[in-house]
Amino acid sequence: MLPPTVALVTGGTSGLGLAVAERLVAAGVIPVVTGRSKERGDRAQELLGDPAVYVCGDVASESDVTQALDVADRLGCLRIVVNCAGVAHAAKVVSRKGPHPLQEFMNVVAVNLVGTFNVIRLSVERMITNSPVEQERGVIVNTASAAAFDGQVGQAAYAASKGGIVSMTLPLARELAGSLIRVVTVAPGFFETPLVEAVPEKARLGLDRDLVHPRRWGNPREFSGLVAHIIDNQMINGETIRIDGAVRMSPRSSHRPGE
Ligand SMILES: NC(=O)c1ccc[n+]([C@@H]2O[C@H](COP(=O)([O-])OP(=O)(O)OC[C@H]3O[C@@H](n4cnc5c(N)ncnc54)[C@H](O)[C@@H]3O)[C@@H](O)[C@H]2O)c1
């Protein structure tokens, strides 16, 4: 008998990642969810129920990700990795406060891009030893953003971090094809999650003007539905799929960060 299928869902304690973890539980997959806030993690674990497990940690840390992967190995066979951990950020390249703090730029890239790659490299090291099931050893789904394509004023760091995820998708898929592992990226538009609840009302109204159809923000369940389809559909590989209701963000955010 095959061991249970385990999924690592980074950022699985909140928003889009939590919706993915809920869907995986419903499909009989055991999710190991990670996130930085223990309080959110404990709440997520309670919501997801047994046998889901929360592991506290930073995606950019080798030891934290290794700890999560060790937990996954004890629970079954890691065949699915969904990278949802990420941070939002807004700052102009020069504002009244001075130049964009370099450390902020590096922090956003460290979490969103380097963190995603860190999880991929450490997960793949284990996935390549899986026995293939239906000619596949595993699938990795990353989360970029519409900002990777049409980032607004103030999104240089965020857009760069997400653009890096888009750019590494195809070379990773090509490299890992020989190991029977797929790599796919999803680029969401606006979704109702704690990440964007902090957006001020004025900025939100500005973003609403860009909506096309449907004229509403996405529900995390719509995101998790796409991720579930990607996991099931072996023909999707090496691609970035936008899920944004045809939104193309206007150049200027109504929120003027750092001003
Ligand atoms: N919500 C949207 O409209 C939207 C749009 C485009 C892209 N995204 C992307 O989707 C992903 C999920 O966002 P969300 O809206 O669900 O946000 P969220 O704030 O609800 O969840 C983010 C998760 O990432 C985790 N996280 C943050 N930094 C981390 C780190 N260094 N190490 C480990 N975990 C960390 C948090 O603990 C949390 O679990 C992010 O990558 C975000 O950039 C979201």
The ligand as an SDF file (V2000), in Angstrom:
LIG
                    3D

 44 48  0  0  0  0  0  0  0  0999 V2000
   -4.3860   38.4220   -1.5230 N   0  0  0  0  0  0  0  0  0  0  0  0
   -4.0990   38.9110   -2.7200 C   0  0  0  0  0  0  0  0  0  0  0  0
   -4.8370   39.7180   -3.2960 O   0  0  0  0  0  0  0  0  0  0  0  0
   -2.8190   38.4790   -3.4020 C   0  0  0  0  0  0  0  0  0  0  0  0
   -2.6020   38.9290   -4.7060 C   0  0  0  0  0  0  0  0  0  0  0  0
   -1.4580   38.5290   -5.3740 C   0  0  0  0  0  0  0  0  0  0  0  0
   -0.5430   37.6950   -4.7590 C   0  0  0  0  0  0  0  0  0  0  0  0
   -0.7690   37.2880   -3.4850 N   0  0  0  0  0  0  0  0  0  0  0  0
    0.2330   36.4040   -2.8870 C   0  0  0  0  0  0  0  0  0  0  0  0
   -0.3980   35.2840   -2.3500 O   0  0  0  0  0  0  0  0  0  0  0  0
    0.3680   34.7750   -1.2610 C   0  0  0  0  0  0  0  0  0  0  0  0
   -0.5490   34.5670   -0.0680 C   0  0  0  0  0  0  0  0  0  0  0  0
   -1.0460   35.8340    0.3100 O   0  0  0  0  0  0  0  0  0  0  0  0
   -2.3420   36.0320    1.2000 P   0  0  0  0  0  0  0  0  0  0  0  0
   -3.1040   37.1110    0.5690 O   0  0  0  0  0  0  0  0  0  0  0  0
   -2.9740   34.7120    1.4810 O   0  0  0  0  0  0  0  0  0  0  0  0
   -1.6410   36.6420    2.5070 O   0  0  0  0  0  0  0  0  0  0  0  0
   -1.7540   36.3130    4.0750 P   0  0  0  0  0  0  0  0  0  0  0  0
   -1.0810   37.4410    4.7630 O   0  0  0  0  0  0  0  0  0  0  0  0
   -3.1560   35.9730    4.4260 O   0  0  0  0  0  0  0  0  0  0  0  0
   -0.8720   35.0060    4.2020 O   0  0  0  0  0  0  0  0  0  0  0  0
    0.5230   35.0680    4.0620 C   0  0  0  0  0  0  0  0  0  0  0  0
    1.1170   33.8550    4.7290 C   0  0  0  0  0  0  0  0  0  0  0  0
    2.5200   33.8870    4.5010 O   0  0  0  0  0  0  0  0  0  0  0  0
    3.1740   33.6390    5.7360 C   0  0  0  0  0  0  0  0  0  0  0  0
    4.4870   34.2560    5.7200 N   0  0  0  0  0  0  0  0  0  0  0  0
    4.8140   35.5510    5.5130 C   0  0  0  0  0  0  0  0  0  0  0  0
    6.1420   35.7060    5.5860 N   0  0  0  0  0  0  0  0  0  0  0  0
    6.6620   34.4810    5.8320 C   0  0  0  0  0  0  0  0  0  0  0  0
    7.9760   33.9740    6.0270 C   0  0  0  0  0  0  0  0  0  0  0  0
    9.0680   34.7680    5.9780 N   0  0  0  0  0  0  0  0  0  0  0  0
    8.1170   32.6510    6.2730 N   0  0  0  0  0  0  0  0  0  0  0  0
    7.0430   31.8430    6.3410 C   0  0  0  0  0  0  0  0  0  0  0  0
    5.7880   32.2400    6.1660 N   0  0  0  0  0  0  0  0  0  0  0  0
    5.6140   33.5530    5.9280 C   0  0  0  0  0  0  0  0  0  0  0  0
    2.2730   34.2290    6.8060 C   0  0  0  0  0  0  0  0  0  0  0  0
    2.5690   33.6520    8.0660 O   0  0  0  0  0  0  0  0  0  0  0  0
    0.9090   33.8060    6.2480 C   0  0  0  0  0  0  0  0  0  0  0  0
    0.6370   32.4800    6.6080 O   0  0  0  0  0  0  0  0  0  0  0  0
    1.4930   35.7860   -1.0240 C   0  0  0  0  0  0  0  0  0  0  0  0
    2.6640   35.2930   -1.6230 O   0  0  0  0  0  0  0  0  0  0  0  0
    1.0030   37.0400   -1.7380 C   0  0  0  0  0  0  0  0  0  0  0  0
    2.0600   37.8440   -2.1790 O   0  0  0  0  0  0  0  0  0  0  0  0
   -1.8840   37.6550   -2.7910 C   0  0  0  0  0  0  0  0  0  0  0  0
  1  2  1  0
  2  3  2  0
  2  4  1  0
  4  5  1  0
  4 44  2  0
  5  6  2  0
  6  7  1  0
  7  8  2  0
  8  9  1  0
  8 44  1  0
  9 10  1  0
  9 42  1  0
 10 11  1  0
 11 12  1  0
 11 40  1  0
 12 13  1  0
 13 14  1  0
 14 15  2  0
 14 16  1  0
 14 17  1  0
 17 18  1  0
 18 19  2  0
 18 20  1  0
 18 21  1  0
 21 22  1  0
 22 23  1  0
 23 24  1  0
 23 38  1  0
 24 25  1  0
 25 26  1  0
 25 36  1  0
 26 27  1  0
 26 35  1  0
 27 28  2  0
 28 29  1  0
 29 30  1  0
 29 35  2  0
 30 31  1  0
 30 32  2  0
 32 33  1  0
 33 34  2  0
 34 35  1  0
 36 37  1  0
 36 38  1  0
 38 39  1  0
 40 41  1  0
 40 42  1  0
 42 43  1  0
M  CHG  2   8   1  16  -1
M  END
$$$$
